[in-house]
Amino acid sequence: MNKYLNVNRIWIIMVILTISTYAVGKLGYSGIYVVLFLLTTAIIKSSFIIGDFMEVRGTSLLWRILMYGWLWLVTITIAVTYLISQ
């Protein structure tokens, strides 16, 4: 029963994060802080998906390094690319 509560909480958090990123886009905000906010929400949501829905939490260290490493590599690449373009 506890696992179902955890999944429901994660789902609610992900819905709130999705609505917040939609609102930021709909309101037309821009700038470095908005990009950092959007990347942070993407990291949080991706971590939930990787850890809980893909159940990588219970796997070997190699799989966790690969999955979370890829997440951080892509996120840092996007952030650096945005900063260079400014």
Number of C-alpha atoms within 10 A of each C-alpha: 5 7 9 9 10 12 14 12 12 17 15 12 15 19 13 13 18 16 12 15 18 13 12 15 13 9 9 8 11 10 9 12 10 14 16 13 14 19 17 14 18 18 16 15 19 17 17 18 16 17 17 16 13 11 12 18 13 11 10 9 10 8 13 17 12 10 16 17 12 12 16 12 12 12 17 13 11 14 16 11 11 13 11 8 7 7
